């Protein structure tokens, strides 16, 4: 397809296709989570709209589009109105550097992993804008908790992600995927280091995505819906879309860093399907944890990061660097 398009048109068409695929995927990921959670709790879940509830996400989107946009009287209107867009854009941009198969992606950057981590962390700006612009003490408290939590878990998240980077010897995401060709070469199976890094990455992802047991920023008992409590209609929908897009992007990244990305049995054209299935597995793993545990206190969340996860991932990174240097110098 790339050969059939003019050179000037390709940079426009590729992001447009990826954006629409991501929006469609994120829309139905919400249905997947609701169905999965329902099965865990012996419920049916969405069922009435369409065949077994398949049209429920579309019904939800239409409902949100038709709802009235209510702006609080005391809100800082420019910040309040801009926050959902500022929150959504970084959550969508992270897909720009993800290669879904060899040569299939918007931009396979030489510093792809750094771009992903840097851009994904920018969601915190929109999040704080939403809490501040709402001029609601509960929304602001939630935003402050979120900033505290996300910053605390950024370093363990980065250190865990750098383990596959060091094992592959490249910051380019496609190179990391190629370095895992063959089932036994997936970095999650790398003795001890791979399993510990994968575990740390999943825990840090749970915290970064504000998932149970780390969803203290929207604890129903004290903060209701957290930083988004004053939003309604499409603005609320954009924030939700951004949250789920970020979760899906993190699932793809975990699958790429530890599960071999598009590597799998069968012909090469099945690669994107394998990549998608692995990302869905990560998403369901996070969802399973979310619906199986209770939230912990904010002081416990911060203590887990600074006293346990941060030093553990730092030691893990140093051990990986030592192993790589030993291996390249002829030790193995």
C-alpha positions as CSV (number, residue, x, y, z in Angstrom):
1,X,0.0,0.0,0.0
2,X,2.9,2.4,0.8
3,X,4.2,2.1,-2.8
4,X,0.8,3.1,-4.2
5,X,0.6,6.4,-2.4
6,X,2.4,9.6,-3.2
7,X,5.3,10.4,-0.9
8,X,3.7,13.5,0.5
9,X,0.4,11.7,1.3
10,X,1.9,8.8,3.3
11,X,2.8,10.8,6.4
12,X,-0.9,11.9,6.5
13,X,-2.6,8.6,5.7
14,X,-0.5,6.4,8.1
15,X,-1.3,8.4,11.3
16,X,-4.9,8.8,10.2
17,X,-5.3,5.0,9.9
18,X,-3.5,4.3,13.2
19,X,-5.5,6.9,15.0
20,X,-8.9,5.4,13.8
21,X,-7.8,1.9,14.5
22,X,-6.6,2.9,18.0
23,X,-9.9,4.7,18.7
24,X,-11.9,1.6,17.6
25,X,-9.7,-0.7,19.6
26,X,-10.0,1.4,22.8
27,X,-13.7,1.6,22.4
28,X,-14.1,-2.1,22.4
29,X,-11.5,-2.7,25.1
30,X,-14.0,-1.1,27.5
31,X,-16.5,-3.8,26.5
32,X,-13.8,-6.5,27.0
33,X,-13.0,-5.3,30.5
34,X,-16.7,-5.1,31.4
35,X,-17.3,-8.6,30.1
36,X,-14.2,-10.0,31.7
37,X,-15.0,-8.4,35.1
38,X,-18.6,-9.7,34.9
39,X,-17.4,-13.3,34.3
40,X,-15.1,-13.0,37.3
41,X,-18.0,-12.0,39.4
42,X,-20.5,-14.5,38.0
43,X,-22.5,-11.7,36.2
44,X,-23.5,-11.4,32.5
45,X,-22.2,-7.9,31.8
46,X,-23.4,-5.8,28.9
47,X,-25.9,-8.0,27.0
48,X,-28.9,-6.2,25.5
49,X,-27.5,-3.8,22.9
50,X,-26.5,-5.8,19.9
51,X,-25.6,-9.5,19.9
52,X,-24.4,-10.2,23.4
53,X,-23.8,-6.5,24.0
54,X,-21.4,-6.0,21.0
55,X,-23.0,-2.6,20.2
56,X,-22.8,-1.4,23.8
57,X,-19.6,0.8,23.3
58,X,-21.3,2.5,20.3
59,X,-24.4,3.1,22.4
60,X,-22.3,4.6,25.2
61,X,-20.4,6.9,22.8
62,X,-23.7,8.2,21.3
63,X,-25.1,8.7,24.8
64,X,-22.1,10.8,25.8
65,X,-22.3,12.8,22.6
66,X,-25.9,13.8,23.4
67,X,-25.4,14.6,27.0
68,X,-25.3,18.3,28.1
69,X,-21.9,19.8,28.6
70,X,-22.1,21.4,32.0
71,X,-19.3,23.8,33.1
72,X,-19.1,24.7,36.8
73,X,-19.7,28.4,37.5
74,X,-16.5,28.8,39.5
75,X,-14.3,26.8,37.1
76,X,-11.3,28.3,35.3
77,X,-12.9,27.9,31.9
78,X,-9.9,28.0,29.6
79,X,-8.0,25.4,31.7
80,X,-11.1,23.4,32.3
81,X,-12.0,23.2,28.6
82,X,-8.5,22.5,27.4
83,X,-7.6,19.8,30.0
84,X,-9.3,16.8,28.2
85,X,-7.5,17.6,25.0
86,X,-4.1,18.0,26.7
87,X,-4.8,14.8,28.5
88,X,-5.8,12.9,25.4
89,X,-3.1,13.9,22.9
90,X,-0.1,12.3,24.7
91,X,-2.1,9.1,25.2
92,X,-2.6,8.9,21.4
93,X,0.9,10.0,20.5
94,X,2.5,7.0,22.2
95,X,1.1,4.8,19.3
96,X,3.2,6.8,16.8
97,X,6.4,5.0,17.6
98,X,5.0,1.5,18.1
99,X,5.9,-0.9,15.3
100,X,3.1,-3.4,14.9
101,X,5.2,-5.6,12.5
102,X,8.4,-5.2,10.6
103,X,7.9,-2.0,8.6
104,X,4.3,-1.5,9.9
105,X,4.1,1.7,12.0
106,X,4.0,5.4,11.8
107,X,7.6,6.2,12.9
108,X,10.1,3.6,14.1
109,X,12.4,6.0,15.9
110,X,16.0,5.2,16.9
111,X,15.0,6.4,20.4
112,X,11.5,4.8,20.3
113,X,11.4,3.7,23.9
114,X,12.5,7.1,25.2
115,X,9.8,8.8,23.0
116,X,7.2,6.5,24.4
117,X,8.1,7.0,28.0
118,X,8.6,10.8,27.7
119,X,5.3,11.4,25.8
120,X,3.3,9.0,28.0
121,X,4.3,10.9,31.1
122,X,2.9,14.1,29.7
123,X,-0.6,13.0,30.5
124,X,0.0,14.3,34.0
125,X,-0.2,17.9,32.7
126,X,-3.7,17.4,31.4
127,X,-4.7,15.5,34.5
128,X,-3.5,18.3,36.8
129,X,-5.2,20.9,34.6
130,X,-8.5,19.0,34.9
131,X,-8.2,19.0,38.7
132,X,-7.1,22.6,39.0
133,X,-9.5,24.0,36.4
134,X,-12.5,22.4,38.0
135,X,-12.1,24.6,41.1
136,X,-13.3,21.7,43.1
137,X,-11.4,20.7,46.3
138,X,-12.0,17.0,45.7
139,X,-10.9,17.2,42.0
140,X,-7.8,19.1,43.1
141,X,-6.9,16.7,45.9
142,X,-7.3,13.8,43.4
143,X,-5.0,15.6,40.9
144,X,-2.4,16.1,43.6
145,X,-2.5,12.5,44.6
146,X,-2.2,11.5,40.9
147,X,0.9,13.7,40.4
148,X,2.4,12.3,43.5
149,X,1.8,8.7,42.5
150,X,2.7,8.9,38.9
151,X,6.0,10.7,39.6
152,X,6.8,8.2,42.3
153,X,6.4,5.2,39.9
154,X,8.0,6.8,36.8
155,X,11.5,5.8,37.9
156,X,10.7,2.1,38.6
157,X,8.7,2.0,35.3
158,X,11.7,3.4,33.4
159,X,14.3,1.1,35.1
160,X,12.2,-2.0,34.4
161,X,11.7,-0.9,30.8
162,X,15.5,-0.4,30.4
163,X,16.3,-4.0,31.2
164,X,15.1,-5.3,27.8
165,X,16.7,-2.2,26.2
166,X,20.1,-3.3,27.7
167,X,19.6,-6.9,26.8
168,X,18.8,-6.0,23.2
169,X,21.4,-3.3,23.0
170,X,19.1,-0.7,21.3
171,X,16.6,2.0,22.1
172,X,14.7,1.2,18.9
173,X,11.5,-0.7,19.5
174,X,11.8,-2.8,16.4
175,X,15.3,-3.9,17.3
176,X,14.1,-5.0,20.7
177,X,11.4,-7.0,19.1
178,X,13.8,-8.6,16.6
179,X,16.2,-9.5,19.4
180,X,13.5,-11.8,20.8
181,X,12.9,-13.9,17.7
182,X,12.2,-17.4,18.8
183,X,9.9,-18.3,21.8
184,X,12.8,-19.2,24.1
185,X,14.4,-15.8,23.4
186,X,11.6,-13.7,24.8
187,X,13.0,-11.5,27.5
188,X,10.4,-12.6,30.0
189,X,12.1,-16.0,29.9
190,X,15.6,-14.6,30.5
191,X,16.8,-16.3,33.7
192,X,15.7,-14.4,36.8
193,X,16.3,-11.0,35.4
194,X,13.5,-11.3,32.8
195,X,10.9,-12.4,35.3
196,X,11.8,-9.8,37.9
197,X,11.8,-7.0,35.3
198,X,8.4,-8.1,33.9
199,X,6.9,-8.2,37.4
200,X,8.3,-4.8,38.3
201,X,7.0,-3.4,35.0
202,X,3.5,-4.8,35.6
203,X,3.3,-3.3,39.1
204,X,4.6,0.1,37.8
205,X,2.1,0.0,35.0
206,X,-0.7,-0.6,37.5
207,X,0.4,2.5,39.4
208,X,0.9,4.6,36.3
209,X,-2.6,3.7,35.0
210,X,-4.2,4.3,38.4
211,X,-5.5,0.8,38.5
212,X,-6.5,-1.1,41.7
213,X,-4.8,-1.5,44.1
214,X,-3.3,1.9,43.2
215,X,-6.5,3.9,42.3
216,X,-6.4,6.1,45.3
217,X,-6.9,9.2,43.2
218,X,-10.5,8.3,42.6
219,X,-11.5,6.5,45.7
220,X,-15.3,6.4,45.7
221,X,-15.5,6.9,49.5
222,X,-13.8,10.3,49.6
223,X,-13.2,11.6,46.0
224,X,-16.0,10.1,44.0
225,X,-14.7,10.2,40.4
226,X,-11.5,12.1,41.3
227,X,-10.1,14.8,39.0
228,X,-12.8,14.2,36.4
229,X,-15.7,14.6,38.8
230,X,-16.9,17.9,37.3
231,X,-16.8,16.7,33.7
232,X,-19.7,15.5,31.7
233,X,-20.6,14.6,28.1
234,X,-17.9,14.5,25.5
235,X,-15.2,16.0,27.8
236,X,-15.7,13.1,30.2
237,X,-15.6,10.8,27.2
238,X,-12.3,12.2,26.0
239,X,-10.7,11.7,29.4
240,X,-11.9,8.1,29.5
241,X,-10.7,7.6,26.0
242,X,-7.3,8.9,27.0
243,X,-7.1,6.6,30.0
244,X,-7.9,3.5,28.1
245,X,-5.7,4.5,25.2
246,X,-2.8,4.8,27.6
247,X,-3.6,1.5,29.2
248,X,-3.7,-0.2,25.7
249,X,-0.4,1.5,24.7
250,X,1.3,0.3,27.9
251,X,0.0,-3.2,27.1
252,X,1.5,-3.1,23.7
253,X,4.8,-1.9,25.1
254,X,4.9,-4.7,27.7
255,X,4.2,-7.2,25.0
256,X,7.0,-5.8,22.9
257,X,9.6,-5.5,25.6
258,X,9.0,-8.9,27.2
259,X,6.8,-11.2,25.0
260,X,8.5,-10.9,21.7
261,X,6.1,-8.5,20.1
262,X,4.9,-10.0,16.7
263,X,7.0,-13.2,17.1
264,X,4.8,-16.3,17.0
265,X,4.1,-19.5,15.0
266,X,2.8,-19.4,11.5
267,X,3.4,-17.1,8.5
268,X,4.9,-13.7,8.9
269,X,1.6,-11.9,8.1
270,X,0.2,-13.2,11.3
271,X,2.7,-11.1,13.3
272,X,0.3,-8.2,14.0
273,X,-2.3,-10.7,15.2
274,X,0.1,-12.3,17.6
275,X,1.2,-8.8,18.8
276,X,-2.5,-7.9,19.4
277,X,-3.2,-11.1,21.3
278,X,-0.2,-10.6,23.6
279,X,-1.3,-7.0,24.3
280,X,-4.7,-8.3,25.1
281,X,-3.2,-10.8,27.5
282,X,-1.3,-8.0,29.3
283,X,-4.5,-5.9,29.5
284,X,-6.5,-8.8,30.9
285,X,-3.7,-9.6,33.4
286,X,-4.0,-6.0,34.7
287,X,-7.8,-6.2,34.7
288,X,-7.6,-9.5,36.6
289,X,-5.4,-7.8,39.3
290,X,-7.8,-4.8,39.3
291,X,-10.9,-6.9,40.1
292,X,-9.1,-9.2,42.6
293,X,-7.6,-6.8,45.1
294,X,-8.6,-3.9,47.3
295,X,-7.0,-0.5,47.1
296,X,-4.2,0.4,49.6
297,X,-3.6,3.6,51.4
298,X,-1.7,6.5,49.8
299,X,1.2,6.2,52.2
300,X,1.5,2.5,51.4
301,X,1.5,3.2,47.7
302,X,4.4,5.7,48.1
303,X,6.3,3.4,50.5
304,X,6.0,0.6,48.0
305,X,7.5,2.7,45.3
306,X,10.3,4.5,47.2
307,X,11.3,1.8,49.7
308,X,10.8,-1.4,47.6
309,X,10.3,-1.0,43.9
310,X,12.8,1.8,43.2
311,X,15.8,0.2,44.9
312,X,14.8,-3.3,43.6
313,X,14.6,-2.1,39.9
314,X,17.8,-0.1,40.3
315,X,19.7,-3.2,41.6
316,X,18.1,-5.2,38.8
317,X,19.3,-2.7,36.2
318,X,22.8,-2.7,37.6
319,X,22.8,-6.6,37.5
320,X,21.6,-6.5,33.9
321,X,24.4,-4.0,32.9
322,X,27.0,-6.2,34.6
323,X,25.7,-9.3,32.8
324,X,25.7,-7.5,29.4
325,X,29.3,-6.2,29.9
326,X,30.5,-9.7,31.0
327,X,28.7,-11.3,28.0
328,X,30.1,-8.8,25.4
329,X,33.6,-9.0,26.9
330,X,33.7,-12.8,26.2
331,X,32.5,-14.1,29.6
332,X,29.7,-16.0,27.9
